[in-house]
């Protein structure tokens, strides 16, 4: 039974996922919005809220080329509430903020979107000029001189600690990428990213990016837009899909500077998520964990209590437990490693799809009713608990 003052995912949509797409950022954003609107059975005059992360970034357009104001203008939305800031725990916090707005009566139907255009922007620097600085300042002064400008370098420290302190092997770490590859092969939206099976031998022989991460441990820049529509419990008679409740959310920020805190922000976020709900880890049918780098899902398994801290690599050893027919199906669409860097929103999209039973060839068995989707995992993290109840 729907709860009047709760928030539900009632529509989902995703544009083409590509590498160096020619279509404009607004074009692919509208593709995803229209798909989600059709999925929910809503019209734009019913939409009264819009949310995104982190909003339009004029100096970094590939990362975030579209803001809420542009969507409101293009769609002719009469918004009572909108949010488009980056100063929240992580990407999926935009969905959590929209759910809170609905619970507090500020909106009834909210479009939540995330558009990325990083691959296309890099291929067309004349249209999307990269940020250029005359000098190094702030926290980058401690990393840029050593060419450690990628988060891969920073996350690798945590992965190496898992190896040195707890015995993780590269063969165990490989299971995240191998699982992503297998699932992406059954995801039509992943065709631009994953085209053929990946073997353990190929993984082990791939060039290292930053120890212990090889090429297959790092997600790939892509171009896409993902949309989720959230609706109030007392507005569900206006939609046509199976509603998925945002049952709980949590987030944490630990030093944006990446100054090597003892544990990533996910470890504080996990216990906070369970504190917001009566559901427990044993109730979860699938997890969709942020995997910008392969160690992130391992840390989320530990942070959310699916295994002991320091034992995440043992949980995934051999890959059977995280397979689609395993105890805890992980990243069933391929995650970002297999289906492109959708920057967080793809995990909530896939979780909703699985809970509705609409995932087609990659639908997991057992009629899952509860899922966890996460984003981030370095100095910032966010998690959503979604339920079909």
C-alpha positions as CSV (number, residue, x, y, z in Angstrom):
1,X,0.0,0.0,0.0
2,X,1.3,3.4,-1.0
3,X,2.2,5.8,1.9
4,X,0.8,9.3,1.4
5,X,3.9,11.2,2.6
6,X,6.6,9.0,1.0
7,X,8.5,9.4,-2.2
8,X,8.5,6.8,-5.0
9,X,10.4,6.3,-8.2
10,X,7.7,6.3,-10.9
11,X,9.5,6.8,-14.1
12,X,12.9,6.0,-15.5
13,X,14.7,6.8,-18.7
14,X,18.1,6.7,-20.3
15,X,19.4,8.1,-23.5
16,X,21.8,6.4,-25.9
17,X,25.1,5.7,-24.1
18,X,28.0,6.5,-26.4
19,X,31.6,7.6,-26.8
20,X,32.0,11.0,-28.6
21,X,28.4,11.4,-29.5
22,X,27.5,14.1,-32.0
23,X,24.1,14.9,-30.4
24,X,24.1,17.8,-28.1
25,X,24.0,17.5,-24.3
26,X,20.5,19.0,-24.2
27,X,19.5,16.6,-27.0
28,X,20.4,13.5,-25.0
29,X,19.0,15.0,-21.8
30,X,15.6,15.4,-23.5
31,X,15.8,11.9,-24.8
32,X,16.1,10.5,-21.3
33,X,13.5,12.9,-19.9
34,X,10.9,12.0,-22.6
35,X,11.6,8.3,-22.0
36,X,11.0,8.7,-18.2
37,X,7.9,10.8,-18.8
38,X,6.4,8.2,-21.1
39,X,7.4,5.4,-18.7
40,X,5.5,7.2,-15.8
41,X,2.6,8.3,-18.0
42,X,3.0,11.9,-16.9
43,X,2.9,15.2,-18.8
44,X,5.1,18.3,-18.2
45,X,2.3,20.3,-16.7
46,X,2.3,17.7,-13.8
47,X,6.0,18.2,-13.1
48,X,6.7,20.7,-10.4
49,X,10.3,19.9,-9.4
50,X,13.7,19.3,-11.0
51,X,16.9,18.1,-9.4
52,X,20.4,17.3,-10.6
53,X,24.0,17.0,-9.5
54,X,26.1,19.1,-9.6
55,X,24.3,21.6,-11.8
56,X,25.8,23.2,-14.9
57,X,29.6,23.8,-14.6
58,X,30.6,26.4,-17.1
59,X,34.3,25.7,-16.5
60,X,33.9,21.9,-16.9
61,X,31.1,21.4,-19.4
62,X,32.0,17.9,-20.2
63,X,31.5,16.8,-16.6
64,X,28.1,18.6,-16.2
65,X,26.8,20.5,-19.3
66,X,23.1,20.9,-18.3
67,X,21.6,22.7,-15.3
68,X,18.1,22.6,-13.8
69,X,17.2,26.1,-15.2
70,X,17.8,24.8,-18.8
71,X,15.6,21.8,-18.2
72,X,12.9,24.0,-16.7
73,X,13.0,26.4,-19.6
74,X,13.2,23.7,-22.3
75,X,10.3,21.7,-20.9
76,X,8.1,24.6,-19.9
77,X,8.0,23.4,-16.3
78,X,6.3,25.4,-13.6
79,X,8.6,24.4,-10.8
80,X,7.8,24.9,-7.1
81,X,11.1,23.3,-6.1
82,X,14.4,22.8,-7.7
83,X,18.0,21.9,-6.7
84,X,21.2,21.7,-8.7
85,X,24.2,22.0,-6.5
86,X,27.3,20.0,-6.0
87,X,27.7,20.8,-2.3
88,X,25.9,17.6,-1.2
89,X,27.4,14.3,-0.2
90,X,27.5,12.7,-3.6
91,X,25.6,12.2,-6.9
92,X,22.6,10.2,-5.6
93,X,22.1,12.8,-2.9
94,X,20.2,14.8,-5.5
95,X,17.6,12.0,-5.5
96,X,17.5,11.9,-1.7
97,X,17.0,15.7,-1.7
98,X,14.1,15.4,-4.1
99,X,12.6,12.7,-1.9
100,X,12.8,14.9,1.1
101,X,11.2,17.8,-0.9
102,X,8.3,15.5,-1.7
103,X,7.9,14.3,1.9
104,X,7.8,17.9,3.0
105,X,5.1,18.9,0.5
106,X,7.3,21.1,-1.7
107,X,6.6,19.1,-4.9
108,X,4.6,16.2,-6.2
109,X,6.5,15.0,-9.3
110,X,10.2,15.7,-9.6
111,X,12.5,15.1,-12.6
112,X,16.0,14.0,-11.3
113,X,18.7,13.9,-14.0
114,X,22.4,13.5,-14.5
115,X,23.9,14.2,-17.9
116,X,27.6,13.5,-18.7
117,X,29.4,14.5,-21.9
118,X,33.0,13.9,-21.1
119,X,34.0,11.7,-24.1
120,X,32.4,14.1,-26.6
121,X,33.8,17.2,-24.9
122,X,37.4,15.8,-25.0
123,X,37.1,15.1,-28.7
124,X,35.8,18.7,-29.4
125,X,37.9,21.0,-27.3
126,X,37.0,24.0,-29.5
127,X,33.4,23.7,-28.3
128,X,34.2,22.5,-24.8
129,X,37.5,24.1,-23.9
130,X,39.3,22.4,-21.0
131,X,40.1,24.3,-17.9
132,X,43.6,25.8,-18.1
133,X,45.4,27.3,-15.1
134,X,48.5,29.5,-15.0
135,X,49.5,28.1,-11.6
136,X,48.7,25.3,-9.2
137,X,46.9,26.1,-6.0
138,X,44.9,24.5,-3.2
139,X,45.0,20.7,-2.6
140,X,46.2,20.1,-6.2
141,X,49.6,21.5,-5.3
142,X,50.3,18.2,-3.5
143,X,49.2,16.0,-6.4
144,X,49.6,17.7,-9.8
145,X,53.4,18.0,-9.6
146,X,53.5,14.2,-9.3
147,X,51.0,13.7,-12.2
148,X,48.6,12.2,-9.6
149,X,45.7,14.2,-11.1
150,X,43.3,11.2,-11.4
151,X,41.2,9.8,-8.6
152,X,42.6,6.4,-9.8
153,X,45.9,7.3,-8.0
154,X,44.1,8.2,-4.8
155,X,41.7,5.3,-4.6
156,X,44.7,2.9,-5.4
157,X,46.1,3.7,-1.9
158,X,43.0,2.1,-0.3
159,X,43.2,-0.9,-2.6
160,X,46.9,-1.4,-1.8
161,X,46.1,-1.3,1.9
162,X,43.6,-4.0,1.4
163,X,46.3,-6.1,-0.3
164,X,49.0,-5.4,2.3
165,X,46.9,-5.6,5.4
166,X,44.2,-8.1,4.5
167,X,45.6,-10.2,1.7
168,X,43.5,-9.1,-1.3
169,X,44.9,-10.4,-4.6
170,X,44.6,-9.0,-8.1
171,X,42.7,-12.2,-9.1
172,X,40.1,-11.3,-6.4
173,X,40.0,-7.7,-7.5
174,X,39.5,-8.8,-11.0
175,X,36.1,-10.3,-10.2
176,X,34.5,-6.8,-10.1
177,X,35.6,-6.1,-13.7
178,X,34.8,-9.6,-14.9
179,X,31.3,-9.5,-13.4
180,X,30.7,-6.0,-14.9
181,X,31.8,-7.3,-18.3
182,X,29.5,-10.4,-18.2
183,X,26.5,-8.3,-17.2
184,X,27.2,-5.5,-19.7
185,X,27.1,-8.0,-22.6
186,X,23.4,-8.4,-21.8
187,X,22.7,-4.7,-21.6
188,X,21.8,-3.1,-24.9
189,X,22.7,0.3,-23.6
190,X,26.3,-0.8,-23.0
191,X,27.2,-1.6,-26.6
192,X,29.5,1.4,-27.0
193,X,31.5,0.4,-24.0
194,X,31.6,-3.4,-23.9
195,X,31.8,-5.4,-27.1
196,X,33.3,-8.7,-26.2
197,X,33.9,-11.0,-23.2
198,X,36.8,-10.3,-20.9
199,X,38.9,-13.2,-19.5
200,X,40.9,-13.3,-16.4
201,X,44.1,-13.8,-18.5
202,X,43.3,-10.6,-20.5
203,X,42.7,-8.8,-17.2
204,X,45.9,-9.9,-15.7
205,X,47.9,-9.0,-18.8
206,X,46.4,-5.5,-19.2
207,X,48.6,-2.5,-18.7
208,X,48.6,-1.1,-15.2
209,X,47.2,2.4,-14.7
210,X,48.2,2.9,-11.0
211,X,49.1,-0.1,-8.9
212,X,47.0,-2.3,-8.3
213,X,44.5,-0.9,-10.9
214,X,44.8,-2.0,-14.5
215,X,42.9,-0.6,-17.5
216,X,39.8,-2.7,-16.8
217,X,39.6,-1.5,-13.2
218,X,38.8,2.1,-14.3
219,X,35.6,3.3,-15.8
220,X,35.5,4.9,-19.2
221,X,34.4,8.4,-20.1
222,X,31.1,8.3,-21.9
223,X,28.2,10.5,-23.1
224,X,24.7,9.9,-21.7
225,X,21.8,11.1,-19.7
226,X,19.9,9.2,-17.0
227,X,16.6,10.3,-15.5
228,X,14.4,9.2,-12.6
229,X,11.1,10.7,-11.8
230,X,10.0,10.8,-8.1
231,X,6.4,11.2,-7.1
232,X,4.5,11.7,-3.9
233,X,2.6,8.7,-2.4
234,X,-0.7,10.6,-2.8
235,X,0.0,11.2,-6.5
236,X,0.5,7.6,-7.5
237,X,-2.9,7.4,-9.1
238,X,-1.5,9.7,-11.8
239,X,1.3,7.3,-12.9
240,X,1.1,3.9,-14.7
241,X,4.2,2.1,-13.4
242,X,5.0,-0.1,-10.4
243,X,6.2,2.5,-7.8
244,X,9.5,1.9,-6.1
245,X,9.8,3.6,-2.7
246,X,12.8,5.6,-1.6
247,X,12.9,3.8,1.8
248,X,16.0,5.4,3.2
249,X,19.0,7.5,2.2
250,X,22.3,8.5,3.8
251,X,25.5,10.4,2.9
252,X,28.8,11.6,4.2
253,X,31.6,13.9,3.3
254,X,35.1,13.4,4.7
255,X,37.6,16.1,3.5
256,X,37.1,17.0,-0.1
257,X,40.9,17.3,-0.4
258,X,41.3,13.5,-0.5
259,X,43.9,13.8,2.2
260,X,43.9,10.1,3.0
261,X,41.5,9.7,5.9
262,X,41.7,6.3,7.5
263,X,38.5,5.1,5.7
264,X,36.5,6.4,2.8
265,X,33.2,8.1,3.4
266,X,31.2,5.0,2.5
267,X,32.2,3.4,5.8
268,X,30.2,6.1,7.7
269,X,27.4,6.1,5.2
270,X,26.6,2.4,5.4
271,X,25.6,2.3,9.1
272,X,23.7,5.6,8.7
273,X,21.6,4.0,6.0
274,X,20.5,1.1,8.1
275,X,19.7,3.5,11.0
276,X,16.9,5.0,8.8
277,X,15.0,1.8,8.1
278,X,13.8,-1.5,9.5
279,X,15.2,-3.3,6.5
280,X,18.5,-5.3,7.1
281,X,21.3,-6.4,4.7
282,X,19.7,-9.9,4.6
283,X,16.6,-8.3,3.0
284,X,18.5,-6.9,0.0
285,X,18.0,-8.7,-3.3
286,X,20.5,-6.8,-5.4
287,X,23.2,-4.1,-5.0
288,X,24.2,-1.5,-7.5
289,X,27.5,-0.1,-6.2
290,X,29.5,2.8,-7.6
291,X,32.5,1.4,-9.5
292,X,34.4,4.3,-10.9
293,X,37.3,2.1,-9.8
294,X,37.1,-1.6,-9.0
295,X,37.8,-1.3,-5.3
296,X,34.8,0.9,-4.6
297,X,32.2,-2.0,-4.7
298,X,34.5,-4.0,-2.3
299,X,34.5,-1.1,0.1
300,X,30.7,-0.7,-0.2
301,X,30.2,-4.4,0.6
302,X,32.1,-3.8,3.9
303,X,30.6,-0.5,4.7
304,X,27.0,-1.7,4.4
305,X,27.7,-4.8,6.5
306,X,27.4,-7.5,3.9
307,X,30.7,-8.7,5.2
308,X,33.3,-7.7,7.8
309,X,35.6,-4.8,7.2
310,X,38.7,-6.0,5.5
311,X,36.9,-9.1,4.1
312,X,35.2,-7.6,0.9
313,X,37.7,-9.4,-1.4
314,X,36.9,-12.7,0.2
315,X,33.2,-12.1,-0.3
316,X,33.7,-11.7,-4.1
317,X,36.3,-14.4,-4.5
318,X,35.5,-16.5,-7.5
319,X,32.7,-14.2,-8.6
320,X,29.8,-16.6,-7.8
321,X,28.2,-14.7,-4.9
322,X,28.0,-11.4,-6.9
323,X,26.8,-13.0,-10.2
324,X,23.3,-12.4,-11.4
325,X,22.2,-15.8,-10.0
326,X,24.4,-15.5,-6.9
327,X,23.6,-14.6,-3.3
328,X,23.9,-10.8,-3.9
329,X,23.8,-9.8,-7.5
330,X,26.1,-6.8,-8.1
331,X,25.9,-4.2,-10.8
332,X,23.6,-6.2,-13.0
333,X,23.7,-3.7,-15.9
334,X,27.5,-3.8,-16.0
335,X,28.1,-0.8,-13.7
336,X,30.4,2.0,-14.9
337,X,33.2,-0.4,-15.7
338,X,31.0,-2.3,-18.2
339,X,28.3,0.2,-19.2
340,X,30.0,3.6,-19.1
341,X,30.6,6.4,-16.7
342,X,27.1,7.6,-16.0
343,X,28.3,9.1,-12.8
344,X,26.1,7.5,-10.2
345,X,22.6,7.8,-11.6
346,X,22.9,4.6,-13.6
347,X,22.9,2.6,-10.4
348,X,19.5,4.0,-9.2
349,X,18.1,3.4,-12.7
350,X,19.2,-0.2,-12.8
351,X,18.0,-0.8,-9.2
352,X,14.5,0.4,-10.1
353,X,14.4,-1.6,-13.3
354,X,15.3,-4.8,-11.3
355,X,12.8,-4.2,-8.6
356,X,10.1,-3.7,-11.2
357,X,11.1,-6.9,-12.9
358,X,11.7,-5.1,-16.2
359,X,15.4,-5.8,-16.8
360,X,14.8,-8.3,-19.6
361,X,17.7,-10.7,-20.3
362,X,19.6,-9.5,-17.3
363,X,16.7,-9.7,-14.8
364,X,17.8,-11.5,-11.7
365,X,15.8,-14.4,-10.4
366,X,13.9,-14.5,-7.1
367,X,11.6,-11.5,-7.5
368,X,13.8,-9.0,-5.6
369,X,11.9,-6.4,-3.5
370,X,14.8,-4.4,-1.9
371,X,17.9,-2.9,-3.5
372,X,20.7,-0.6,-2.5
373,X,22.3,1.9,-4.9
374,X,25.3,4.0,-4.1
375,X,27.5,6.7,-5.5
376,X,30.9,8.0,-4.5
377,X,33.2,6.3,-2.0
378,X,36.3,8.5,-1.7
379,X,35.9,11.6,0.5
380,X,32.1,11.7,-0.3
381,X,29.5,9.0,-0.5
382,X,25.7,8.6,-0.8
383,X,23.4,5.6,-0.6
384,X,19.7,4.9,-1.4
385,X,17.7,2.0,-0.1
386,X,14.9,1.3,-2.6
387,X,11.9,-1.0,-1.9
388,X,8.9,-2.4,-3.8
389,X,6.6,-2.7,-0.8
